[in-house]
Amino acid sequence: MSSKRTLVRGGQVYDHDGDVHKPAVADILIEDDTIVSVGADLPADGVHEVIEASGRLVVPGLINAHYHSHDVLCRGLFEELPLEIWLLYTLPMGAGRSKEEVRARTLVGALECLRCGITTVQDMLGLVPLDDENTDVVIAAYREAGIRVVFSPMVWDIPPIGMVRHKDSLPPDVQEMLGNKPRPIRQQLDYLEHQFKRHPAGGTLHWAVAPFAPQRCTPKMLQGCAELAHKHDLAVYTHVYETRGQVLIARELFAQHGGSLIDYMDDVGLLGPRLNIVHSVWISRREIDRMAAADAGIVLNHLSNLKLKSGIAPVRDMREAGVRLGLGCDNCSGTDVQSVFQAMKMFCLIAAVSDPQPGPGLAHEVLRHATLGNARTAGLAGRLGAIRPGYKADLILIDLNDIAYLPYNSAARQLVYTEAGRGVESVIVDGRVIIKQGVVKTLDEDALRREVTDLMRHFIADYDAVVESARCPTCSMHTGGCGSRISEWTGSSGAADDAKRRSLRRWLSGVKPIATPRNRLPALPLSRVSPPRHRPEP
């Protein structure tokens, strides 16, 4: 079969190593899924399609290095919730849903990514149940949308209750509510290996391994993940140090590993070039240096860390240590948006919090993180993240006639500080035109809107039931909002009951102060913790 040749002609082609303010005009010749040539006035002989890019900025496709598609339909439902309490509401809404809903939420997330110039998304999916049918639905949806995906269903063997201090003092019904059922290790690892064989990596599908978090995995589970990643040459992603409470867990439950989750992962053989830890808000400088020495990476998620009251990652320490950095957008209910443009801008602005002194320009640096750096997290260095011969043809065309570029002084700075996604005119993934002049070619957007509208009737009813289950009958506040609900769970009187209430309250609020340079935030009062019902209450 003859190959397809596409010519992107006359655009300003962004080159990380060239003039990042006023890129040179050039042509890009694509053969099937790969860039074969970049230069001025390339011949159009044998070209099947010419895409005119005059007046356009051609940029490497952006990569979202951290995302969860399981709660896309929760967008806009939460505000003013710290992570530990937010999880009590969002996790139930992603589990055990219909195949129609799983497909729709995957398509909605993929479509938003594409419209924001994201050509590759790393989906660290909480898939419940872990089975062939659900996996097939997700992969088929990503293929239908046309986006590149690095797919990693999350695995763990320690249930959520395992992260609670003094958990044995909690009544059985409270333990069950928080989650007290472990998962078998071998069954989950076998599931992953089975899916790698059923859906071999290729085209726009890539795999990764995702242990939920080190504190949710026994050494045997983490060792199994490390072995699986080594066997199949895959990247590893895991959540680490997202909140202050997780540092306390590390100190108390992992004392034999120096009270450090980084040391724990090193001791079980997971720390190394394949590993990417997500968040790292409360990581110490010693641990950052250890990550850098191991060539392990950190994926920053400033947007969700701020919205969920987790804190601010010590960016200056990370930059000084030379640790690999990537950027993610996280959950649709944790940030409410899949926009690497927002993530890039936040990275540059947060630098002032970590270090208020002026430093080198950050715009061109963060564009590297969002492309080349994020490709490296997935083990795709040399294939994604730049417009160079031999790289995959993942490109976005930005309309320089958009008001964001009037006047047009710097491609890098205006992409990072000014662009909101409105200027994304065309998107090419794996050599295939997915969005052309603002029109999505792979999906019927109107039909998808109708489908989601129908699904949301049942979804919102289920959400309201979850919220109501956590409501205190005494004061109508929600989980963590008052002492009455905690009293209901843990008993009504006595010193032992008081200790239980204090234990649960400490876990829910995460208020124990743990000082880490450059990222201290005030504790969130429990009185502010109250998720909204979907509909206004009388």
Backbone torsions as a table, in degrees:
resi	resn	phi	psi	omega
1	MET	NA	133.1	-177.9
2	SER	-72.5	150.3	-178.9
3	SER	-81.9	155.2	177.7
4	LYS	-95.8	133.3	-179.9
5	ARG	-115.9	129.2	-179.2
6	THR	-124.2	137.6	178.8
7	LEU	-117.1	119.7	172.1
8	VAL	-95.3	113.3	-164.8
9	ARG	-114.4	129.3	166.3
10	GLY	79.9	21.0	177.9
11	GLY	-94.3	163.1	171.4
12	GLN	-81.3	112.7	-171.3
13	VAL	-95.5	116.9	-177.5
14	TYR	-72.3	125.9	-179.5
15	ASP	-122.7	118.9	-179.5
16	HIS	-54.9	-32.3	-176.3
17	ASP	-100.3	4.3	-179.0
18	GLY	-106.8	-150.1	177.7
19	ASP	-78.6	104.7	-174.9
20	VAL	-81.2	-6.9	179.5
21	HIS	-95.9	-44.6	177.4
22	LYS	-131.4	80.7	-177.4
23	PRO	-59.5	150.7	-179.5
24	ALA	-72.4	150.4	174.4
25	VAL	-76.7	133.9	-178.3
26	ALA	-156.6	168.3	173.6
27	ASP	-106.3	156.3	178.0
28	ILE	-128.7	119.8	177.8
29	LEU	-99.7	125.5	-178.2
30	ILE	-115.2	132.8	173.8
31	GLU	-118.0	113.3	-173.4
32	ASP	57.2	-108.0	-175.2
33	ASP	-107.0	8.0	-169.4
34	THR	-128.3	141.5	173.2
35	ILE	-75.3	126.8	-178.8
36	VAL	-108.8	-21.3	-178.6
37	SER	-159.6	143.8	175.2
38	VAL	-134.4	123.4	-178.9
39	GLY	177.5	176.6	-178.6
40	ALA	-82.0	139.5	171.8
41	ASP	53.1	49.8	177.3
42	LEU	-68.8	141.3	-179.6
43	PRO	-66.7	146.6	-179.1
44	ALA	-97.7	14.8	-178.6
45	ASP	-62.3	129.8	176.5
46	GLY	73.1	11.0	-179.7
47	VAL	-82.2	134.9	-179.3
48	HIS	-89.0	-29.9	-178.6
49	GLU	-144.3	135.2	174.3
50	VAL	-113.6	126.2	176.8
51	ILE	-108.1	112.8	-178.4
52	GLU	-75.7	122.8	-175.0
53	ALA	-118.8	16.6	177.2
54	SER	-61.3	135.2	-177.4
55	GLY	76.1	15.0	180.0
56	ARG	-123.0	148.3	172.5
57	LEU	-100.6	120.9	-178.1
58	VAL	-99.3	120.1	-171.3
59	VAL	-123.6	145.7	172.9
60	PRO	-56.3	141.5	178.1
61	GLY	-55.5	134.6	178.9
62	LEU	-73.3	152.2	-177.2
63	ILE	-123.1	128.7	177.5
64	ASN	-98.5	106.8	-171.2
65	ALA	-89.3	2.6	173.4
66	HIS	-155.8	122.8	-174.2
67	TYR	-162.2	150.4	173.0
68	HIS	-129.6	120.1	-178.8
69	SER	-84.7	-4.4	-172.3
70	HIS	-73.0	-15.3	-178.4
71	ASP	-123.1	28.6	-179.4
72	VAL	-55.9	-38.9	-175.9
73	LEU	-76.1	-3.4	176.1
74	CYS	-89.0	2.0	-178.8
75	ARG	-52.3	130.4	175.7
76	GLY	83.3	0.4	-177.7
77	LEU	-87.7	-17.7	-170.9
78	PHE	-126.1	146.8	174.5
79	GLU	-161.0	147.0	177.1
80	GLU	59.0	41.0	175.4
81	LEU	-121.8	129.4	170.6
82	PRO	-71.1	159.1	-170.3
83	LEU	-53.3	-47.8	-173.3
84	GLU	-61.8	-34.3	179.2
85	ILE	-82.9	-38.0	176.4
86	TRP	-55.3	-39.3	-179.5
87	LEU	-61.5	-31.9	-179.7
88	LEU	-63.7	-23.9	-178.2
89	TYR	-100.7	-37.8	-174.7
90	THR	-80.9	-37.0	-176.8
91	LEU	-61.9	-42.5	178.9
92	PRO	-62.5	-25.3	-176.7
93	MET	-81.7	-4.2	177.5
94	GLY	-107.6	-5.3	-172.5
95	ALA	-103.2	140.5	173.1
96	GLY	63.6	32.1	-178.4
97	ARG	-87.6	166.7	-178.4
98	SER	-69.1	158.5	178.6
99	LYS	-63.2	-34.8	178.8
100	GLU	-63.7	-40.6	179.8
101	GLU	-70.0	-40.1	178.5
102	VAL	-60.4	-43.6	178.9
103	ARG	-64.2	-46.5	-176.0
104	ALA	-64.3	-44.4	-178.6
105	ARG	-65.6	-34.6	177.9
106	THR	-66.6	-42.5	179.5
107	LEU	-66.1	-41.4	-179.5
108	VAL	-61.7	-46.5	178.9
109	GLY	-63.0	-42.4	179.3
110	ALA	-64.1	-41.7	-179.2
111	LEU	-64.3	-42.8	178.2
112	GLU	-62.3	-43.2	177.5
113	CYS	-56.5	-49.4	-177.5
114	LEU	-61.0	-43.3	-178.9
115	ARG	-67.0	-19.8	176.0
116	CYS	-99.3	17.1	174.4
117	GLY	80.6	12.9	177.9
118	ILE	-88.9	119.6	-179.8
119	THR	-102.2	-15.9	177.0
120	THR	-134.4	132.7	178.1
121	VAL	-127.4	135.5	177.0
122	GLN	-96.8	105.3	-176.6
123	ASP	-96.7	102.9	176.3
124	MET	-90.4	79.9	-164.8
125	LEU	-85.9	131.0	169.1
126	GLY	-86.5	88.1	-174.7
127	LEU	-94.0	116.3	-179.0
128	VAL	-133.1	116.0	0.2
129	PRO	-82.5	160.8	174.3
130	LEU	-80.4	98.7	-179.2
131	ASP	-148.9	170.5	-177.4
132	ASP	-61.6	-42.5	-173.3
133	GLU	-64.2	-47.7	178.5
134	ASN	-63.7	-40.8	179.1
135	THR	-60.9	-43.6	179.9
136	ASP	-61.0	-40.6	-179.6
137	VAL	-62.1	-45.8	-177.9
138	VAL	-64.8	-49.2	-177.8
139	ILE	-63.8	-40.1	178.5
140	ALA	-63.5	-37.9	179.4
141	ALA	-66.0	-42.5	178.2
142	TYR	-63.6	-39.8	177.9
143	ARG	-66.1	-37.5	178.6
144	GLU	-63.3	-42.5	-180.0
145	ALA	-69.2	-34.1	178.3
146	GLY	95.1	5.7	179.7
147	ILE	-83.8	153.3	173.8
148	ARG	-81.4	135.8	-178.8
149	VAL	-129.8	137.9	168.6
150	VAL	-105.3	101.7	-167.0
151	PHE	-97.1	129.2	-179.1
152	SER	-146.6	86.4	173.8
153	PRO	-57.4	132.8	-175.1
154	MET	-76.0	145.1	177.4
155	VAL	-129.1	151.5	177.4
156	TRP	-165.2	157.2	176.8
157	ASP	-126.1	-8.4	174.3
158	ILE	-101.1	121.4	-177.6
159	PRO	-68.3	164.8	-178.0
160	PRO	-54.7	-32.6	-179.5
161	ILE	-61.3	-22.9	-179.9
162	GLY	-65.3	-15.2	179.7
163	MET	-93.4	-0.5	-176.2
164	VAL	-92.9	130.9	175.6
165	ARG	-69.8	144.2	179.0
166	HIS	54.0	37.3	-176.1
167	LYS	-61.0	-28.8	-178.4
168	ASP	-68.0	-16.8	179.4
169	SER	-83.5	-9.0	-179.0
170	LEU	-83.7	142.7	177.2
171	PRO	-60.2	154.2	-178.5
172	PRO	-55.7	-38.0	-177.4
173	ASP	-68.8	-31.9	176.8
174	VAL	-70.7	-41.7	177.7
175	GLN	-61.2	-39.8	179.5
176	GLU	-66.1	-40.0	178.8
177	MET	-62.0	-41.7	-179.5
178	LEU	-73.4	-24.2	179.8
179	GLY	109.6	105.7	-175.5
180	ASN	-127.8	17.1	-179.6
181	LYS	-104.9	115.5	177.6
182	PRO	-72.2	163.4	175.4
183	ARG	-111.3	142.4	177.7
184	PRO	-68.9	134.2	-176.2
185	ILE	-65.9	-54.5	-172.9
186	ARG	-60.8	-37.4	-179.5
187	GLN	-62.3	-40.8	-179.4
188	GLN	-72.0	-42.5	179.0
189	LEU	-66.6	-36.4	176.1
190	ASP	-65.6	-38.6	176.9
191	TYR	-57.6	-48.0	-179.2
192	LEU	-60.8	-47.2	-179.3
193	GLU	-62.2	-37.4	178.2
194	HIS	-63.3	-41.6	-179.6
195	GLN	-69.6	-34.8	177.1
196	PHE	-59.6	-34.7	179.8
197	LYS	-80.4	-38.5	-179.2
198	ARG	-68.6	-37.2	-178.1
199	HIS	-127.2	77.6	-177.5
200	PRO	-59.1	143.0	177.4
201	ALA	-60.9	140.1	-179.9
202	GLY	164.1	154.6	-177.2
203	GLY	63.8	-122.3	-178.3
204	THR	-98.5	7.4	179.4
205	LEU	-105.5	125.8	174.2
206	HIS	-131.7	153.9	-179.6
207	TRP	-114.1	155.9	170.3
208	ALA	-145.7	169.3	179.3
209	VAL	-110.9	135.4	-173.3
210	ALA	-136.6	83.8	166.5
211	PRO	-64.6	131.8	-171.2
212	PHE	-50.4	-53.7	178.7
213	ALA	-166.1	150.8	-177.8
214	PRO	-59.5	-34.3	-180.0
215	GLN	-74.8	-8.8	176.3
216	ARG	-103.0	8.8	-177.0
217	CYS	-134.3	134.2	174.0
218	THR	-72.9	163.2	176.2
219	PRO	-54.0	-37.8	-179.2
220	LYS	-63.3	-39.5	178.9
221	MET	-67.4	-45.3	179.7
222	LEU	-64.8	-38.9	176.3
223	GLN	-63.4	-39.9	177.7
224	GLY	-63.6	-39.6	177.8
225	CYS	-65.7	-42.4	179.2
226	ALA	-62.0	-42.5	179.6
227	GLU	-65.7	-40.4	-180.0
228	LEU	-65.4	-42.7	179.0
229	ALA	-63.9	-40.5	178.6
230	HIS	-66.1	-43.0	-177.8
231	LYS	-61.4	-39.4	-175.0
232	HIS	-106.0	7.5	178.1
233	ASP	56.3	57.0	-175.8
234	LEU	-118.9	155.2	173.1
235	ALA	-77.8	161.0	177.8
236	VAL	-125.0	134.3	175.4
237	TYR	-124.4	138.9	176.8
238	THR	-154.7	148.5	179.1
239	HIS	-79.1	130.7	-179.9
240	VAL	-141.5	132.3	172.1
241	TYR	52.7	50.1	177.6
242	GLU	-77.6	-33.7	-178.5
243	THR	-130.0	166.1	177.6
244	ARG	-62.2	-36.7	-179.8
245	GLY	-59.1	-30.4	-179.6
246	GLN	-71.9	-28.1	173.5
247	VAL	-68.0	-39.8	177.6
248	LEU	-62.9	-41.5	176.4
249	ILE	-59.6	-44.0	-180.0
250	ALA	-61.1	-43.0	-178.5
251	ARG	-65.9	-38.8	-173.4
252	GLU	-87.4	-41.7	-172.9
253	LEU	-95.5	-14.2	-177.4
254	PHE	-123.8	36.7	-179.6
255	ALA	-60.7	-31.7	-179.4
256	GLN	-70.1	-10.5	176.0
257	HIS	-113.2	31.1	178.5
258	GLY	73.3	16.5	-178.1
259	GLY	67.0	23.9	-174.6
260	SER	-127.7	129.2	176.0
261	LEU	-70.9	-27.3	176.5
262	ILE	-67.6	-45.1	177.0
263	ASP	-62.9	-38.9	178.3
264	TYR	-59.1	-47.8	179.9
265	MET	-65.5	-34.7	176.4
266	ASP	-65.2	-43.3	-177.6
267	ASP	-64.4	-27.7	-179.6
268	VAL	-97.9	3.8	173.6
269	GLY	89.7	17.5	-178.0
270	LEU	-96.9	-24.5	-177.4
271	LEU	-73.2	121.9	-179.3
272	GLY	172.6	-171.0	-174.2
273	PRO	-62.7	-21.4	179.2
274	ARG	-79.1	-21.7	-169.0
275	LEU	-81.9	136.5	171.5
276	ASN	-130.5	121.1	177.3
277	ILE	-100.3	135.2	-173.5
278	VAL	-98.7	134.0	177.6
279	HIS	92.3	-80.2	178.8
280	SER	57.2	38.8	180.0
281	VAL	-68.1	-38.2	-173.2
282	TRP	-113.3	29.6	178.3
283	ILE	-77.7	145.9	179.8
284	SER	-88.2	163.3	179.5
285	ARG	-64.2	-37.6	178.1
286	ARG	-59.9	-40.9	-179.6
287	GLU	-70.8	-36.2	176.5
288	ILE	-61.6	-45.1	178.7
289	ASP	-61.0	-37.3	179.4
290	ARG	-68.0	-38.2	175.9
291	MET	-61.7	-45.7	-178.4
292	ALA	-62.3	-41.5	-179.4
293	ALA	-64.4	-29.5	-179.0
294	ALA	-89.4	-1.3	-175.6
295	ASP	59.7	30.4	173.1
296	ALA	-86.3	158.4	-174.3
297	GLY	-113.4	161.4	175.8
298	ILE	-123.1	129.3	176.3
299	VAL	-106.2	113.1	-176.5
300	LEU	-85.0	142.6	179.1
301	ASN	-137.1	65.8	-175.1
302	HIS	-59.3	-36.9	-175.1
303	LEU	-60.9	-50.6	-179.3
304	SER	-72.9	-34.4	179.5
305	ASN	-60.8	-36.9	178.8
306	LEU	-76.8	-43.5	-178.0
307	LYS	-65.9	-34.3	-178.4
308	LEU	-96.0	15.1	171.7
309	LYS	62.6	30.7	-175.4
310	SER	-85.0	-29.0	-178.5
311	GLY	126.3	-168.5	-176.0
312	ILE	-125.9	125.2	-179.2
313	ALA	-65.7	143.9	-178.6
314	PRO	-77.3	79.0	-173.2
315	VAL	-62.7	-40.1	-177.9
316	ARG	-60.6	-45.9	179.1
317	ASP	-59.1	-40.1	-179.6
318	MET	-65.4	-42.2	179.7
319	ARG	-67.1	-40.9	179.3
320	GLU	-64.2	-36.9	-178.1
321	ALA	-76.0	-18.0	-179.5
322	GLY	76.5	22.3	179.2
323	VAL	-70.8	146.8	176.4
324	ARG	-61.7	135.8	-179.3
325	LEU	-125.2	143.2	171.8
326	GLY	-136.1	174.0	-178.3
327	LEU	-130.1	141.8	175.3
328	GLY	-133.9	169.4	179.4
329	CYS	-110.8	-16.1	175.6
330	ASP	65.5	-162.4	-172.3
331	ASN	-64.0	152.0	174.2
332	CYS	-70.2	-21.3	176.3
333	SER	-97.6	-4.1	178.0
334	GLY	-100.0	-26.1	174.9
335	THR	-125.2	-20.9	179.9
336	ASP	70.4	9.5	-179.5
337	VAL	-155.9	145.8	171.7
338	GLN	-110.2	86.2	-176.9
339	SER	-138.2	107.9	175.1
340	VAL	-69.0	-23.6	174.4
341	PHE	-60.1	-46.0	177.7
342	GLN	-64.5	-40.9	-179.5
343	ALA	-63.7	-39.7	179.1
344	MET	-65.8	-45.0	-180.0
345	LYS	-62.3	-42.1	180.0
346	MET	-63.0	-39.2	177.3
347	PHE	-56.2	-45.9	-178.1
348	CYS	-69.1	-37.9	-178.5
349	LEU	-73.5	-37.7	-179.6
350	ILE	-63.5	-24.7	179.4
351	ALA	-57.2	-29.8	179.6
352	ALA	-70.7	-26.2	178.0
353	VAL	-76.3	-43.2	178.6
354	SER	-68.9	-36.3	-177.0
355	ASP	-151.1	100.6	-175.3
356	PRO	-71.7	-4.8	179.9
357	GLN	-80.6	141.4	177.5
358	PRO	-59.4	143.2	178.5
359	GLY	-139.3	-161.7	179.9
360	PRO	-67.7	156.4	177.4
361	GLY	-58.0	139.1	-175.0
362	LEU	-105.3	-16.3	-172.2
363	ALA	-59.1	-49.7	-179.2
364	HIS	-67.3	-31.8	178.5
365	GLU	-66.3	-45.4	-176.9
366	VAL	-70.5	-28.1	173.8
367	LEU	-64.6	-34.6	173.4
368	ARG	-64.7	-45.1	179.5
369	HIS	-58.8	-41.3	-174.5
370	ALA	-77.2	-7.6	-178.9
371	THR	-125.4	-78.4	-179.4
372	LEU	-62.6	-43.5	-179.3
373	GLY	-64.5	-43.4	179.3
374	ASN	-68.6	-33.2	174.9
375	ALA	-62.9	-39.7	179.3
376	ARG	-63.3	-35.2	179.2
377	THR	-60.0	-33.1	-176.7
378	ALA	-91.7	4.7	-176.7
379	GLY	73.5	24.3	-176.8
380	LEU	-113.7	23.8	175.7
381	ALA	-61.1	139.9	-178.2
382	GLY	85.1	-5.5	178.9
383	ARG	-119.8	-31.8	-178.0
384	LEU	-130.5	157.8	169.5
385	GLY	105.6	-4.1	-179.5
386	ALA	-150.2	158.9	177.1
387	ILE	-100.0	87.4	-176.3
388	ARG	-142.3	151.6	175.7
389	PRO	-57.1	136.5	-179.9
390	GLY	94.5	-16.5	177.5
391	TYR	-84.0	155.1	176.3
392	LYS	-64.2	146.4	-177.5
393	ALA	-84.4	73.8	174.0
394	ASP	-111.3	106.1	-171.5
395	LEU	-135.7	152.6	169.1
396	ILE	-127.2	143.4	178.7
397	LEU	-109.4	120.5	-178.8
398	ILE	-101.5	130.3	-179.5
399	ASP	-78.9	110.2	-179.4
400	LEU	-74.8	-3.2	173.7
401	ASN	-84.3	-7.3	176.6
402	ASP	-64.9	149.1	-176.2
403	ILE	-60.8	-21.9	178.5
404	ALA	-62.7	-18.7	-177.7
405	TYR	-113.0	26.1	176.9
406	LEU	-119.9	105.0	-1.5
407	PRO	-78.5	165.1	-178.8
408	TYR	-104.3	103.2	-176.0
409	ASN	-112.7	-30.0	-176.7
410	SER	-154.0	117.6	177.9
411	ALA	-59.8	-49.8	-176.1
412	ALA	-62.0	-49.9	-175.3
413	ARG	-68.1	-38.8	-178.0
414	GLN	-76.6	-29.3	171.3
415	LEU	-62.6	-40.2	-174.6
416	VAL	-83.0	-45.5	-172.0
417	TYR	-95.1	-21.7	-171.7
418	THR	-114.2	-40.9	-176.1
419	GLU	-66.3	134.3	178.3
420	ALA	-118.5	4.2	-176.4
421	GLY	107.3	-15.1	-178.4
422	ARG	-65.2	-30.7	-177.3
423	GLY	-82.0	-5.3	-179.7
424	VAL	-70.1	110.2	-175.2
425	GLU	-98.5	-43.9	-178.6
426	SER	-137.4	148.8	-178.6
427	VAL	-134.3	130.2	178.0
428	ILE	-119.7	128.1	178.9
429	VAL	-126.7	123.2	178.5
430	ASP	57.0	34.9	179.1
431	GLY	81.9	-0.9	-176.6
432	ARG	-106.2	131.9	178.9
433	VAL	-77.2	113.0	-177.8
434	ILE	-95.8	-41.5	174.3
435	ILE	-124.3	128.0	-179.7
436	LYS	-125.7	117.4	-179.8
437	GLN	49.8	44.6	174.7
438	GLY	86.6	-4.8	-177.3
439	VAL	-105.6	124.9	177.7
440	VAL	-74.9	125.9	-175.2
441	LYS	-93.5	-14.0	-172.6
442	THR	-100.9	-21.4	-174.4
443	LEU	-129.6	152.5	170.6
444	ASP	-92.4	98.0	-175.1
445	GLU	-62.4	-39.3	-179.6
446	ASP	-64.5	-41.1	178.4
447	ALA	-65.1	-37.8	178.8
448	LEU	-65.7	-40.0	177.1
449	ARG	-60.5	-43.9	179.7
450	ARG	-63.4	-41.5	-179.4
451	GLU	-63.2	-44.2	-179.4
452	VAL	-66.8	-40.0	178.1
453	THR	-58.0	-42.7	178.2
454	ASP	-65.4	-43.5	-178.1
455	LEU	-66.2	-32.0	-175.0
456	MET	-67.6	-21.6	177.8
457	ARG	-59.9	-46.8	178.7
458	HIS	-75.0	-37.3	-177.2
459	PHE	-61.9	-45.6	-178.7
460	ILE	-67.5	-35.6	176.2
461	ALA	-63.0	-40.7	177.7
462	ASP	-67.2	-39.4	178.6
463	TYR	-62.9	-44.8	179.1
464	ASP	-60.2	-35.5	178.2
465	ALA	-66.9	-38.9	177.5
466	VAL	-64.0	-44.2	179.9
467	VAL	-63.9	-43.4	-178.2
468	GLU	-64.0	-33.0	-178.8
469	SER	-65.8	-20.2	-178.8
470	ALA	-103.0	6.2	-176.2
471	ARG	-79.9	137.5	176.1
472	CYS	-80.3	122.8	-178.5
473	PRO	-67.0	-17.4	-176.9
474	THR	-81.4	-45.6	-173.2
475	CYS	-126.7	3.6	178.6
476	SER	65.7	11.9	172.1
477	MET	-80.2	172.4	-177.7
478	HIS	-107.2	-178.8	-177.6
479	THR	-45.0	125.8	179.2
480	GLY	83.1	-6.4	-175.0
481	GLY	-82.4	-18.0	179.6
482	CYS	-155.8	168.5	179.9
483	GLY	-75.1	-21.6	-175.0
484	SER	-64.8	-45.1	-178.3
485	ARG	-65.3	-40.2	178.0
486	ILE	-65.8	-38.6	177.2
487	SER	-62.0	-39.3	-179.9
488	GLU	-60.3	-38.3	-180.0
489	TRP	-72.8	-38.6	-164.4
490	THR	-112.2	1.6	-179.0
491	GLY	113.3	167.7	-170.1
492	SER	-108.1	-17.9	-175.6
493	SER	-159.5	171.8	176.1
494	GLY	94.6	155.7	-177.4
495	ALA	-63.8	-39.8	179.8
496	ALA	-63.5	-41.3	178.7
497	ASP	-66.4	-37.7	176.8
498	ASP	-60.8	-39.8	179.0
499	ALA	-63.8	-39.6	178.3
500	LYS	-62.8	-45.0	-179.4
501	ARG	-61.4	-43.4	179.7
502	ARG	-63.2	-38.3	-180.0
503	SER	-64.0	-46.6	-178.8
504	LEU	-67.3	-40.1	179.3
505	ARG	-62.5	-42.2	179.4
506	ARG	-62.4	-40.2	-179.6
507	TRP	-66.7	-44.9	-177.0
508	LEU	-64.6	-38.9	-173.8
509	SER	-91.5	-27.8	-178.3
510	GLY	59.3	43.2	-172.5
511	VAL	-89.6	-5.3	-177.9
512	LYS	-63.4	122.7	-176.7
513	PRO	-72.7	126.1	175.1
514	ILE	-128.4	111.5	-172.9
515	ALA	-80.1	126.8	171.6
516	THR	-131.7	131.4	-175.2
517	PRO	-54.3	137.4	169.4
518	ARG	70.1	11.7	177.5
519	ASN	-141.9	29.9	178.7
520	ARG	-76.0	136.3	172.8
521	LEU	-132.2	149.9	177.5
522	PRO	-67.0	150.8	178.2
523	ALA	-67.6	147.8	178.9
524	LEU	-87.2	122.2	178.2
525	PRO	-62.7	140.7	-179.6
526	LEU	-62.7	-27.1	-177.4
527	SER	-63.8	-16.1	-179.4
528	ARG	-92.4	0.7	-174.5
529	VAL	-94.0	103.0	-180.0
530	SER	-161.5	101.0	-178.2
531	PRO	-68.8	144.6	-177.4
532	PRO	-77.3	148.1	164.3
533	ARG	-72.2	159.3	-178.9
534	HIS	-67.7	-36.6	-178.7
535	ARG	-106.3	147.2	177.6
536	PRO	-59.1	142.2	179.5
537	GLU	-94.4	148.5	179.4
538	PRO	-68.1	NA	NA
